[in-house]
Amino acid sequence: KVGYIGAFPYAEVKSGYTAFFLGARSVCPSATIEVTFTNSWYDPTLEKEGAIKLINNGCVVLSEHADSMGAPTECESRGVPFVFYNGSAEADCPNTFIVSSRINWVPFMQVMIGNVAKAQNLHADWTGTMATDSVVLSDLNEKVAAPGTAEKLAEVSASLRSGATKVFDTSTFTVGGKPLTTYSADVNDLGTFTPDTESIVNGAFAESVFRSAPSFDVDIDGITIIDQ
């Protein structure tokens, strides 16, 4: 059982914990996940309390989409491994931190500055990917990671970069016990929050394709929201 502390229950966070869960299940098909929300981007106390709740519920590895060290320090004190959000925590949590993804802004800045220099507009939905090095991994903490983790990360990273692996491949999950064959995502909401765009394309949810901001907000099987 995996645990996840999320900030808010909408697409930006849902896409993250769903991707994390699908990754875990790709190497452990019996994996399930419990998610709790703090309704705050930064609240060390609530994030720590969320970690306590998940650990007490039997979660054996945690991750988060929240900005404080509240959860990681609780994991360190209890000896529960975790995957951090948008930065390394190895210095503070050497016995439990495994790895983290983070945003690398350099490719975007290069495109933006280049367009300004050429007096060209920047596309409103320019999207960075692993292939553009806009999403990168921290150093792997070999002290905590299981044997073979580095090799598996390299394999999956290469497959994501090439496009061979789709994060939200619809063959890898179900919704209500059934495959997801069609889904209208809220892409052009402009404050109306109305599903408007068919997002299942060639057997996968086309995340950050029709707009750069996340739009995956599907509640797939295997994920339990323990509170809202």
N, C-alpha and C positions, 0 to 999 in steps of 0.2 A: 504494500500500500504506500503510495506516494502522497505527500502533502504539499499544498501550495497556498501561499498568502497573497491575495490579490488586492489591489487598491480599490478599483471600482468595477462593477459587473457590466462592462460594455466591451465592444469589439477589441479595443487595444489590449485589454487584459485577457479577454476570453481567447483570442487568437494565440496569445503567448502560452497560457497554461494548457491549451489544447495541443499545441505543437509539442510542448514539453512532455505531455502525457503520451502522445503518439510515438515520440522518440523512445521513451521508456518502454512502451509496449512492443516496440520493434525488436527489442532484445529480451524482453520478458513478457510474453503474450498474456500471462495471467494478471498483469499489473492493473490496479485500479488507482483512482486518485480522489482525494477529498480536497475541497477548496473552501477557504474562508476569506471574507472581504473585510477590509478596515474602513472603506469609504473615505480614505485619505491617502494622498501620495506620500506623506511623511509623518509617521506617528510611531516613534520607537516603542511606546508602551503597548499600543494596540497590535503592532507587528510581533512583539514578544509574546503577548497573550495569545495571538493566533498560532504561533509556533508551539506554545505549551499545549493548546487545545489539540492540535494535530498530532503531536507526539504522544499525548495521553490517549489519543484514539488509535494508536498503533501504527502511525506512519513511520517508515524506516528511513526515508530520505526526503528532504524538503527543498523547495525552491520558492521564489517569490517574484512578484512584480510590484515592488514598493521600494522606497528609497533610503531607508535607514538601516542601521546595524542591529536593530532590535531582535529580529529573528535569527540572524547568523550567530550573534553572541549567545543566545539561548541554546542554539544547536551545539555550539562549542562547549558550553557548560554541561550539556547532557550527552555529549559524544555521538550526536546524530549528524551524519554527513549531509551536505547541502550544496546546491548549485546557486551561485549568487546572481544578482541582476546588475548588468551594466558596469561591472568593475570587479577587481580582485579583492578578496578579503583574506588572502592567505597569511598576511602579516599578523592580523589580529586573531585569526581562527585557523592556525596551522594544522590542527588535528582533525578538522571536519570539512574545511573548504575543498571542493573538488575542482571546479572550473566555472567559468562564466563567459557568456557572450557579452559584447558591448557594441555600441555605435561608434564607428570611426567616421568623423565628419570631414576628413581631408578630401575624399573624392567629390563630395558635394561642393566644398569650398572651391576646388579646382574648376569644376563646371561653372559655378556661379561667377567667379572672378573672370574666367575666360569669356563668358557671355557678356559681362559688363565691358570688358576690354574691346569686344567686337561690336558693342552697341546692340546686342541681341537680347531679347527677353528670355528669361528662364521659364521653362515649362512649369506650370503650377503644380503638376503632379510628378515631377522628376522623382524617381524611386531608385535608391541605392540597394544593392543586393550583396550576397556573398561574392558573386562574380566580380563586382566592382570594388571589393574589399571594404564595403560600407558596414558590413557586419563581420566582426572578428572575434576570436576566442582569446581569453586570457591564457597564460601559461597553465598547464595541467599540474595539479598538485599530486605528484606521483606517490607521495606518502599516504594519501587517502584513496586515490583512484584504484579500482580493481585492475588486476593484470589484464593487458590487452586493450585497455581503454584508449590509449594514445593511437593505436593502430585503427581501432574502430572509428574514432573521431576523424582521422585522416580519410578513411574510406568514405564515410558519410558526407564529409565536407566536400570531397571531390565530386561525389554524385549530385549534391545540391548545386554546386557551381556549374556543372555541365548541363543541369536541367533534367538529368535522368531520373532523379528523385524529386517528387512533388510533396511538399510538406503536408498538404491537405488532399492527398490522393484518396478519392472516395471509396476505393477498394479496401482501405485500411480501417474504416470505421462504419458504424451504423447509427441511425437516429430512430429511436423507438423500435429497435429491432430490425429496421429495414435500411437498405442502401439509400444514400442521398443522391437522387438523380436530377433534381431540380431545386434551385433555391434563389429567391429574389432577395438580394442584399440591399441595405440602405446605403447607397453610394452617393446619390445626389440629394442629400436630405435638406440642406439649407435651412435646418431648424424644424423641418416637418416630420422627420423620423418615419418615413414611409418606404417600405421595400419597393425598389424600383428597377433593379438590374439583375438579370439572370447571371449567376456567378459560377455555375458548374460548366466548365469548359474542358472538353477532352478528358473527362473522368477525374477532374480535380477542381477544388474550389480555387478560383483565380484571385488569390489574396494580393492586394497592392498592385493590381493590374488596371482596374478601372478608375482607381484613385490611389494616391500614395498612402493615405491613412488607412489603417486596418479596417476591414469590413466584415471579417469572419466573426459572427456572433452566434454560431450554432451550438446548441447543447447536445453533445454526442453521448452515446452510451458508454458507461464506465466511469463517468465523472459524477461525483456527488457533491452538490453545494450544501455544506452543512449549516450555513446561515446566509442571509442576504443583507 
